[in-house]
Amino acid sequence: MGKIELCAEADSFRHAEKNFDYAIQMTKELGLRYIEPEVMTGRCLLNVYGYCNITSLEDDPMEVRKHIEAAGLVVPCLSAHSNLLDTEYGVDYLKKAIRYAYILGSPMVNTAEGPMPGWMTEDDAFRIMKYNLDTLLEMAENYDITLTIEPHGVFTTNADGLLKIMSLSDSKRLAINFDTGNVTIAGNDAVETLKKVVKHVVHVHLKDVSSEQATDGHETGVTAGMAIGDGDVDIPGCIEVLKKNDYNGVLAIECSGLEAMKKSIEYLNGIL
């Protein structure tokens, strides 16, 4: 890849209420080379009738790949948010996503730990995550796919939790997808958190939010975000940390809508 390049995260086009082909076309028109699809299991009416950009894992991944490649785009990561605390659904969903990513030509699948049930202790949670990760990483190695963990829950929006998850396996197929907005929403400093985990970071969701949205950790994620540069996240500081550590991935922009995406690209081109 050589230099840090920009990517459109499909969630940015969600509120347009159009299908994934719209996200592909807009990404191409914006002059970007990379797009990050999102997947789900099953189908819903919004998906069937083309009002949702999330791709079903029941769709033919080769057809999706043909549409992406016809636009001259590349998939650096497949967003497949499952629940690593669920030994049945979470594991099954991510197994399907790993196979799907392989056919798409994506080298990574992104996920998170998911919400923790009230009955579960922290010790229980990490034992379950280790069991699930051992199962999933064996499969990921077979397909040459890296499983990335995104800050999106009580354990992943802080450096200590992320590093503890990284310590659950010595597989080279386990890494971090750092989300600047979700870390901030949970009440943590994005730059300082990134510094502590950057050696494990292979993919980044670039998301800007207002400091007024930050909590004490009870909120662990936010849908999309405002245009990059309009919020209070130190985006230039995060990019500087990545550069100093020879980051060689993409920056997947996650914002709300086409106009916010255009503004984000202009802002980031000025930095990069």
C-alpha positions as CSV (number, residue, x, y, z in Angstrom):
1,M,0.0,0.0,0.0
2,G,2.9,2.3,0.7
3,K,1.1,5.4,2.0
4,I,-1.9,5.9,4.2
5,E,-5.0,6.0,2.0
6,L,-8.7,6.8,2.7
7,C,-11.5,4.3,2.7
8,A,-15.3,4.7,2.8
9,E,-17.0,2.7,5.6
10,A,-20.4,1.6,4.2
11,D,-22.1,2.7,7.4
12,S,-21.6,6.3,6.3
13,F,-24.2,5.8,3.6
14,R,-26.8,4.1,5.8
15,H,-29.2,7.0,6.2
16,A,-29.4,7.4,2.4
17,E,-31.7,4.3,2.6
18,K,-30.2,2.8,-0.6
19,N,-28.5,-0.5,-1.3
20,F,-24.8,-1.4,-1.2
21,D,-24.4,-0.6,-4.9
22,Y,-25.1,3.1,-4.0
23,A,-22.2,3.0,-1.5
24,I,-20.0,1.5,-4.2
25,Q,-20.9,4.2,-6.7
26,M,-20.5,7.1,-4.3
27,T,-17.2,5.8,-3.2
28,K,-16.0,5.6,-6.8
29,E,-17.3,9.2,-7.5
30,L,-15.6,10.5,-4.4
31,G,-12.3,9.3,-5.9
32,L,-11.5,6.7,-3.2
33,R,-10.0,3.4,-3.9
34,Y,-11.2,1.5,-0.8
35,I,-14.6,0.5,0.5
36,E,-15.5,-1.4,3.7
37,P,-18.7,-3.4,3.4
38,E,-20.9,-4.4,6.4
39,V,-22.6,-7.7,6.6
40,M,-25.4,-9.4,8.6
41,T,-26.9,-12.8,8.7
42,G,-30.3,-13.4,7.3
43,R,-32.4,-10.9,5.4
44,C,-34.7,-8.1,6.3
45,L,-37.3,-6.2,4.2
46,L,-35.1,-3.1,4.1
47,N,-32.3,-5.2,2.6
48,V,-34.6,-7.1,0.2
49,Y,-36.2,-3.9,-1.2
50,G,-32.9,-2.0,-1.5
51,Y,-33.3,0.5,1.4
52,C,-30.3,-0.8,3.4
53,N,-26.6,-0.9,2.5
54,I,-25.8,-3.8,4.8
55,T,-25.0,-6.9,2.8
56,S,-26.5,-10.2,3.7
57,L,-24.1,-13.1,4.3
58,E,-26.7,-15.2,2.4
59,D,-26.0,-13.1,-0.8
60,D,-23.4,-14.5,-3.2
61,P,-20.1,-12.9,-2.2
62,M,-18.8,-13.4,-5.7
63,E,-21.5,-11.2,-7.1
64,V,-20.7,-8.5,-4.5
65,R,-17.1,-8.8,-5.5
66,K,-17.9,-8.4,-9.2
67,H,-19.8,-5.1,-8.4
68,I,-16.9,-3.8,-6.2
69,E,-14.2,-4.7,-8.8
70,A,-16.3,-3.3,-11.7
71,A,-16.0,0.1,-9.9
72,G,-12.3,-0.3,-9.5
73,L,-12.5,-0.6,-5.7
74,V,-10.8,-2.8,-3.2
75,V,-12.1,-4.2,0.2
76,P,-9.4,-3.8,2.9
77,C,-11.7,-5.1,5.7
78,L,-15.1,-6.6,6.1
79,S,-17.1,-5.2,9.0
80,A,-18.9,-8.1,10.7
81,H,-19.8,-7.0,14.2
82,S,-20.6,-10.1,16.1
83,N,-20.6,-11.0,19.7
84,L,-17.4,-12.6,21.0
85,L,-19.2,-13.3,24.3
86,D,-21.7,-15.6,22.5
87,T,-20.4,-19.1,21.9
88,E,-23.1,-20.0,19.4
89,Y,-24.4,-17.2,17.3
90,G,-21.2,-15.0,17.6
91,V,-18.9,-17.8,16.5
92,D,-21.2,-19.1,13.7
93,Y,-21.7,-15.5,12.3
94,L,-17.9,-14.8,12.2
95,K,-17.1,-18.2,10.6
96,K,-19.5,-17.2,7.8
97,A,-17.9,-13.7,7.6
98,I,-14.4,-15.2,7.3
99,R,-15.4,-17.3,4.4
100,Y,-17.3,-14.3,2.9
101,A,-14.2,-12.1,3.3
102,Y,-12.0,-14.7,1.6
103,I,-14.2,-14.7,-1.5
104,L,-14.4,-10.9,-1.5
105,G,-10.6,-10.7,-1.4
106,S,-10.6,-8.9,1.9
107,P,-7.6,-9.7,4.2
108,M,-9.5,-8.7,7.4
109,V,-12.7,-9.3,9.2
110,N,-13.7,-6.7,11.9
111,T,-15.7,-7.5,15.0
112,A,-16.1,-6.7,18.7
113,E,-16.9,-8.3,22.0
114,G,-20.6,-7.2,22.0
115,P,-22.8,-6.4,25.0
116,M,-22.0,-8.3,28.2
117,P,-25.0,-10.0,29.8
118,G,-25.8,-8.9,33.4
119,W,-25.2,-12.4,34.8
120,M,-21.7,-12.6,33.3
121,T,-18.6,-11.8,35.4
122,E,-15.4,-10.3,33.9
123,D,-13.6,-13.5,34.4
124,D,-16.4,-15.4,32.6
125,A,-16.2,-12.9,29.8
126,F,-12.5,-13.4,29.1
127,R,-12.7,-17.2,29.4
128,I,-15.5,-17.2,26.8
129,M,-13.6,-14.7,24.5
130,K,-10.5,-16.9,24.7
131,Y,-12.5,-20.0,23.8
132,N,-14.2,-18.3,20.9
133,L,-11.0,-16.6,19.6
134,D,-9.1,-19.9,19.7
135,T,-11.9,-21.4,17.5
136,L,-12.1,-18.5,15.1
137,L,-8.4,-17.8,14.8
138,E,-7.7,-21.4,13.7
139,M,-10.2,-20.8,10.9
140,A,-8.8,-17.4,10.1
141,E,-5.3,-18.8,9.7
142,N,-6.7,-21.4,7.2
143,Y,-8.1,-18.6,5.1
144,D,-5.2,-16.2,5.6
145,I,-7.6,-13.7,7.2
146,T,-6.8,-11.3,10.2
147,L,-9.5,-10.9,12.8
148,T,-9.6,-7.4,14.1
149,I,-11.2,-6.3,17.3
150,E,-12.9,-2.9,17.3
151,P,-13.5,-0.7,20.4
152,H,-17.2,-1.2,20.8
153,G,-17.9,-2.5,24.3
154,V,-17.0,-2.2,27.9
155,F,-13.7,-4.1,27.4
156,T,-12.6,-2.7,24.1
157,T,-13.0,1.0,24.4
158,N,-10.0,1.3,26.7
159,A,-6.3,0.3,26.3
160,D,-6.2,-2.2,29.2
161,G,-9.1,-4.2,27.9
162,L,-7.8,-4.2,24.3
163,L,-4.4,-5.3,25.4
164,K,-5.9,-8.1,27.6
165,I,-7.8,-9.4,24.6
166,M,-4.7,-9.3,22.5
167,S,-3.0,-11.4,25.2
168,L,-5.6,-14.2,24.9
169,S,-3.8,-15.6,21.8
170,D,-0.4,-15.6,20.3
171,S,-1.8,-15.9,16.8
172,K,-0.6,-13.4,14.2
173,R,-4.1,-13.3,12.9
174,L,-5.4,-11.3,15.9
175,A,-5.2,-7.5,15.7
176,I,-7.0,-4.3,16.4
177,N,-9.2,-2.1,14.3
178,F,-9.0,1.2,16.2
179,D,-12.1,3.4,16.3
180,T,-11.3,7.0,17.3
181,G,-15.0,7.9,18.0
182,N,-16.0,4.9,20.1
183,V,-13.0,5.3,22.4
184,T,-13.9,9.0,22.8
185,I,-17.6,8.3,23.4
186,A,-16.6,5.9,26.3
187,G,-14.8,8.8,27.9
188,N,-11.2,8.0,26.9
189,D,-8.6,10.0,25.1
190,A,-8.2,8.7,21.5
191,V,-4.6,9.7,21.1
192,E,-3.4,8.4,24.4
193,T,-5.3,5.1,24.0
194,L,-4.0,4.7,20.5
195,K,-0.4,5.2,21.7
196,K,-0.8,2.2,24.1
197,V,-2.2,-0.2,21.5
198,V,-0.8,1.0,18.2
199,K,1.6,-1.9,17.7
200,H,-1.5,-4.1,17.3
201,V,-3.4,-1.8,15.0
202,V,-3.8,-2.9,11.4
203,H,-7.0,-1.0,10.5
204,V,-8.6,2.2,11.6
205,H,-12.2,3.6,11.7
206,L,-11.8,7.3,11.6
207,K,-14.8,8.8,13.4
208,D,-15.3,12.3,14.9
209,V,-17.7,13.1,17.7
210,S,-18.5,15.9,20.0
211,S,-17.0,15.9,23.5
212,E,-20.5,16.5,24.8
213,Q,-21.3,12.9,23.7
214,A,-18.6,11.4,25.9
215,T,-19.7,9.4,28.9
216,D,-18.1,7.5,31.8
217,G,-17.9,4.3,29.8
218,H,-21.6,3.3,29.8
219,E,-21.9,4.3,26.1
220,T,-19.4,2.3,24.0
221,G,-20.2,3.2,20.5
222,V,-22.0,5.7,18.2
223,T,-23.5,5.2,14.8
224,A,-21.3,6.9,12.1
225,G,-20.3,10.4,13.3
226,M,-20.0,14.0,12.1
227,A,-17.7,15.1,9.3
228,I,-14.1,14.5,10.2
229,G,-12.7,17.8,11.6
230,D,-16.1,19.0,12.9
231,G,-15.9,17.2,16.2
232,D,-13.5,17.2,19.2
233,V,-11.5,14.1,18.5
234,D,-7.8,14.9,18.0
235,I,-7.8,13.4,14.5
236,P,-4.4,15.0,13.5
237,G,-2.9,13.6,16.7
238,C,-4.2,10.1,16.0
239,I,-2.8,10.2,12.4
240,E,0.6,11.4,13.8
241,V,0.7,8.5,16.2
242,L,0.0,6.1,13.2
243,K,2.7,7.7,11.0
244,K,5.3,7.6,13.8
245,N,4.6,3.8,14.1
246,D,4.8,3.1,10.4
247,Y,1.1,2.3,10.1
248,N,0.5,0.8,6.6
249,G,-3.3,0.4,6.5
250,V,-6.2,2.6,5.5
251,L,-8.3,5.1,7.3
252,A,-11.9,4.1,7.0
253,I,-14.0,7.2,7.3
254,E,-17.2,6.7,9.2
255,C,-19.5,9.7,9.1
256,S,-23.2,10.5,8.5
257,G,-24.0,10.9,4.8
258,L,-22.5,11.9,1.5
259,E,-21.9,15.6,2.3
260,A,-20.1,14.7,5.5
261,M,-18.0,12.3,3.6
262,K,-17.0,14.9,1.0
263,K,-16.1,17.3,3.8
264,S,-14.1,14.6,5.6
265,I,-12.1,13.7,2.5
266,E,-11.2,17.4,1.9
267,Y,-10.1,17.8,5.6
268,L,-8.1,14.6,5.6
269,N,-6.3,15.3,2.3
270,G,-5.1,18.5,3.9
271,I,-3.5,16.5,6.7
272,L,-2.2,13.5,4.8
